[in-house]
Amino acid sequence: MITSYFDIIVLLLVVIVIYQKLKSLLGTRPEGLENTKISEENAAKILDIIMQEAEKQNKMPAAKTNELKEINLTETEKELQKIPGFDKETFINGAKRAFEIIVEAFSKGDIETLEMLVNKNILKKFQEIIEKRRVEGIISETDFIGFDKAEIVDVKINKNNIAKITVDFISQQVNLLKDKAGTVIEGDEQYIQSINDKWTFEKALTSTNPNWMLASTKK
């Protein structure tokens, strides 16, 4: 910001020097109203130049921010292009379907379905929660309504050629927990929750298996 003001001051000095040189070459006018008018006009022009430069300087940070956003988007797209046969729309549709199946399978305690869609670490965590509910006699019910958002927010490919894609989901769900007698102990049948999840899917680029596996979940 200090540099911007310094540039404006330098510009003002240049304008003044040029004006003084022109004045010496063209001669001076008699003192009076006409000279006052000329001075006011030049002062107005100088002020206008300063204001224009100041406006340009104020717009620079926004322009730089936009440039950074474009760079980040380009890097994400470049990473996606490294994944053989990758199609963004197909992946998003598949991720949404996997999300719905995994949420419902977890609610029902369907381990067999989860084994096909999540990696070993996530499966272990799911199994622990499912087993705890079974022992305590807690019944989980999930009514999946739909998506408000499903967007790729991060892409990484490590040195072992493992691709990881993080998707930001916002979904509408009704979630209930009931005791052995069927009494609701958590949730509300009339309340639709808007839930924000960030799920990371992974796949080895050297594998012949086309399926992506859920590797991590975050709220």
C-alpha positions in Angstrom: 0.0 0.0 0.0 2.9 2.4 0.9 4.5 1.6 -2.5 1.2 2.5 -4.2 1.0 5.9 -2.6 4.7 6.5 -3.4 4.0 5.8 -7.1 1.1 8.4 -7.1 3.3 11.0 -5.5 6.0 10.4 -8.1 3.4 10.8 -10.9 2.2 14.1 -9.3 5.8 15.4 -9.3 6.2 14.4 -13.0 3.0 16.2 -13.9 4.2 19.4 -12.1 7.6 19.3 -13.7 6.1 19.0 -17.2 3.7 21.8 -16.4 6.6 24.1 -15.3 8.6 23.3 -18.5 5.6 24.1 -20.7 5.1 27.3 -18.7 8.7 28.4 -19.3 8.5 27.7 -23.0 5.2 29.3 -23.7 5.7 32.3 -21.5 3.6 33.7 -18.7 0.3 35.4 -18.8 -0.4 38.6 -16.9 -1.6 38.2 -13.4 -5.4 37.9 -13.1 -8.5 35.8 -13.4 -7.3 34.0 -16.5 -4.2 32.6 -14.8 -6.4 31.5 -11.8 -8.6 29.6 -14.2 -5.6 27.9 -15.8 -4.3 26.9 -12.4 -7.6 25.5 -11.4 -7.9 23.5 -14.6 -4.5 21.9 -14.2 -5.1 21.2 -10.5 -8.3 19.4 -11.5 -6.5 17.4 -14.1 -3.7 16.4 -11.6 -6.4 15.4 -9.1 -8.2 13.4 -11.7 -5.0 11.5 -12.6 -4.3 10.8 -8.9 -7.8 9.5 -8.3 -7.6 7.2 -11.4 -4.3 5.8 -10.2 -5.6 5.3 -6.7 -8.6 3.4 -8.1 -6.4 1.1 -10.1 -4.3 0.4 -7.0 -7.3 -0.5 -4.9 -8.5 -3.0 -7.6 -5.2 -4.9 -7.6 -5.7 -7.1 -4.6 -9.0 -8.4 -5.9 -7.4 -9.1 -9.3 -4.5 -11.1 -7.6 -7.1 -13.1 -5.6 -8.9 -14.1 -8.8 -5.6 -15.1 -10.3 -4.8 -17.4 -7.4 -8.3 -19.0 -7.7 -7.7 -19.7 -11.3 -4.3 -21.2 -10.5 -5.8 -23.5 -7.9 -8.5 -24.7 -10.2 -6.0 -25.4 -12.9 -3.8 -27.5 -10.5 -6.9 -29.6 -9.5 -7.8 -30.2 -13.1 -4.2 -31.1 -13.9 -4.2 -33.7 -11.2 -7.5 -35.2 -12.5 -6.0 -35.4 -16.0 -3.3 -37.7 -14.6 -5.9 -40.3 -13.7 -6.4 -42.7 -16.7 -9.9 -42.6 -18.2 -11.2 -40.2 -15.5 -14.5 -38.5 -16.2 -15.6 -35.9 -13.7 -19.4 -36.3 -14.2 -19.2 -40.1 -14.0 -17.1 -40.0 -10.9 -19.5 -37.5 -9.1 -22.5 -39.6 -10.0 -20.7 -42.7 -8.7 -19.6 -41.0 -5.5 -23.2 -39.9 -4.8 -24.5 -43.4 -5.3 -21.7 -44.9 -3.1 -22.5 -42.3 -0.4 -26.1 -43.2 -0.3 -25.4 -47.0 -0.2 -22.7 -46.7 2.5 -24.9 -44.5 4.7 -27.8 -46.9 4.5 -25.6 -50.0 4.9 -24.0 -48.5 8.0 -27.4 -47.7 9.5 -28.6 -51.3 8.8 -25.3 -52.9 10.0 -24.8 -54.5 6.5 -21.1 -55.4 6.8 -21.0 -57.3 3.5 -22.0 -54.3 1.5 -19.6 -52.0 3.4 -16.7 -54.4 2.7 -17.1 -53.8 -1.1 -17.1 -50.0 -0.8 -14.8 -48.9 2.1 -11.2 -49.7 2.9 -10.1 -51.8 5.9 -9.5 -48.8 8.3 -13.0 -47.4 7.7 -14.5 -50.8 7.8 -13.0 -51.5 11.2 -14.4 -48.2 12.7 -17.9 -49.0 11.2 -17.8 -52.5 12.6 -17.0 -51.2 16.1 -20.0 -48.8 16.1 -22.3 -51.4 14.6 -21.3 -54.0 17.2 -21.7 -51.5 20.1 -25.2 -50.8 18.9 -26.0 -54.5 18.7 -24.8 -55.2 22.2 -26.8 -52.2 23.6 -29.9 -53.1 21.6 -29.9 -49.8 19.7 -31.6 -49.8 16.4 -30.5 -47.2 13.7 -32.8 -45.9 11.0 -31.8 -43.6 8.2 -34.1 -42.1 5.6 -31.9 -40.6 2.8 -33.7 -37.7 1.1 -31.2 -36.4 -1.4 -28.2 -34.1 -2.1 -27.8 -30.4 -2.0 -24.2 -30.5 -3.1 -21.6 -33.0 -4.3 -18.3 -31.3 -5.4 -14.7 -32.3 -5.8 -12.6 -30.1 -3.4 -9.2 -31.8 -3.4 -7.1 -34.2 -5.5 -3.8 -35.8 -4.6 -1.7 -38.5 -6.2 1.1 -39.8 -4.0 4.5 -41.3 -5.0 2.9 -44.8 -4.9 0.4 -43.8 -7.6 -2.5 -43.8 -5.1 -5.1 -41.2 -6.2 -7.2 -39.6 -3.5 -10.2 -37.5 -4.3 -12.1 -35.6 -1.6 -15.7 -34.8 -2.2 -17.7 -32.2 -0.3 -21.3 -33.6 0.3 -24.3 -31.8 1.7 -27.2 -34.2 2.0 -30.7 -34.2 3.5 -31.4 -37.1 5.9 -33.7 -38.2 8.7 -31.7 -40.2 11.3 -33.1 -42.0 14.3 -31.8 -44.2 17.1 -34.3 -46.4 18.9 -34.0 -48.6 22.0 -35.1 -52.2 22.2 -38.7 -51.2 22.8 -38.7 -49.1 19.6 -38.7 -45.7 21.5 -36.8 -43.0 19.8 -33.8 -42.0 21.9 -32.1 -39.8 19.4 -33.4 -37.8 16.4 -36.8 -36.7 15.2 -39.0 -38.4 12.6 -40.3 -35.0 11.5 -36.9 -33.3 11.3 -34.8 -33.4 8.1 -31.1 -32.8 8.8 -28.8 -31.0 6.4 -25.5 -32.8 6.9 -22.1 -31.7 5.6 -19.5 -34.5 5.0 -16.1 -34.6 3.4 -15.4 -38.0 2.1 -12.1 -39.1 0.5 -12.1 -41.9 -2.1 -8.9 -43.6 -3.2 -7.7 -45.9 -5.9 -4.4 -47.4 -7.0 -3.7 -46.1 -10.6 -1.8 -49.3 -11.3 -4.8 -51.5 -10.3 -7.1 -53.1 -12.9 -10.0 -52.7 -10.4 -12.0 -49.7 -11.6 -13.7 -49.1 -8.2 -12.9 -46.3 -5.8 -12.9 -47.1 -2.1 -13.9 -44.8 0.7 -10.7 -44.0 2.7 -11.7 -41.3 5.2 -14.7 -39.3 6.4 -14.9 -35.9 8.0 -17.7 -33.7 9.1 
